[in-house]
Amino acid sequence: MEFPRHIPFVDLLGFELLKFDSGEAEIAVTVRDELCNSWMVAHGGLTMTLLDVAMAHAARSPKPGAEPTGQGVVTIEMKTSFMRPGLGRLVARARILHGTASLAFCEGTVTDEQGALVGHATGTFKYLNGLPAQGRRIQRPDASD
């Protein structure tokens, strides 16, 4: 399955989209040496990014029977807890808990190949069509007003 929008950082990390539907998303990554910390386990930033991207995708996933919208999301806040080191293939599963016209409240977990819990997060995401920057509006090339 392909990501609905090109995200260069996600490509660099090697994330794989497994599910994107009905307020849920699943994203996987295989831990490589360059994604590890000095202990040679998944860097906490990798686990946090996996959770962030999965929750953001859950927030913007299409409702049952609907097509994805062009609307993007940005992270407003996120709280992450780490349970154990991440090794091998990690899978993040995220879901939207509550949504409004402008915000989505989500949670996500990351598990390893044995199904052991690696991390958990909650996050708040804001729906946007573009980003203001230096007095001008930046709009994704694939977004409509």
N, C-alpha and C positions, 0 to 999 in steps of 0.2 A: 504494500500500500504506500502511496506517495503522500508526503506532507502537502496540505492544501496551499501553503505559501512557502516560498523559498526563504529559508533562514540560514544565512551563511555560517553562523556559529554552530548551529545544529548539524550542518553538513560536516564541518570540521571535526566535531566530536564523534560522528558516525552513528547518530541516533537513527532508529528504525521505528516507523509508525506502524503499530499493530492494530489499533482500534481508534476510531474517531466518529462517535455516533451517540445520540440520545443523552447528552450530558456526561459522557464518559470518554476517556482516552487511555490508551496503553502505549507506552514507548519503551523500547529496549536499547541497550548499548552493551557491547562486549568490552570489558575493561582491558585496555592495552597498557604496556609499560609507560607510555607518554601521558597516560591519564591517571597515573598513580602518584601517591605522596612518597615520602622518604621511607615509609614502612612497606612499600610496594603493594599497597591496597588502594582501592579507588579513592582518589582525592575527595575530600568533603565537598569541594566546589563542583565536582562532577555529579555527585549524588544530589546536591541542592539544585543544580541546573536541570538534571533529569526530572526532579519533582516539579520545578517551576514550569518547565516546558509542558509536562504532562497536564498539570492543573490548568494552564492557559489554554491548552487544546480542549480540555473538558469544558471550559467556560465558553468556548466559541464553537463547540461541536453542534451539528445540526439537530434540530428536534426530530423525533420520529417522522419519517416520510417527507421531510423537507430537505432542500438543498442548502449547503453551507452559504452563509452570507459573506460579504466582503469586509465585514467589520473586524477590526483587530482588537487585541487586548494588551494592556500593560500591567505589570505587577505593581500594586500599591503597597502591599506588605506581605511578608511570609515568615512563618515560624517553622523551624526544622529541628527535629530531634533525631539523633543518630543512635542506633541500637547496637550495631556490630559492623565490622569492616566489610566492605563490598569487594567481592572477587568474582571472576568469571563473567557470565552474562547476567546483567541486572535488568529487571523489568519494573517500570513505574506504572501504577494503576491509579487513575485519578477520576474524581467525579465532582460535579457541581452539587453543592448542598443547598444553595439558595441563590436566586438571581433576581435582579431588578432591571429596570431599563438601562441603568448605567453601571451597575456593579455585579460581580459574580463572587460568591464565597465558595471556596473549593477545599477539598482535602485530597491527599495522595499518599501512597505508600510505595516503597521500593523493596523488592525481595530479590534474593539471589537464586541460583539454579535449584537449590534444595527447598525453596519456598520460605527460607528464614527471613524475617523482617530485618532489613538493613536501615531503613529510615522512614520517618513519617513527617508530613508537613500539612499545614493549613495555610491558605493564602487568600488575599482579596485582590481582584482584578477589575480594572476599569475598561469599559468598552470605548474604543476610539476609532475614528476614521482617518485621523492624521495627528501629527505631533507639532506643537508650536516650538520654534527654535529661532533665537536671535531676531525676534520681531517678524518672522515669516512662518508660514505654515508648511510643514513637511508632510507630504502625503505619500503613502506607499504607491508605487507605480501601478499596482493591481487593484487599488481601492477606488471606489466611486464616492462622490460627495453625497 
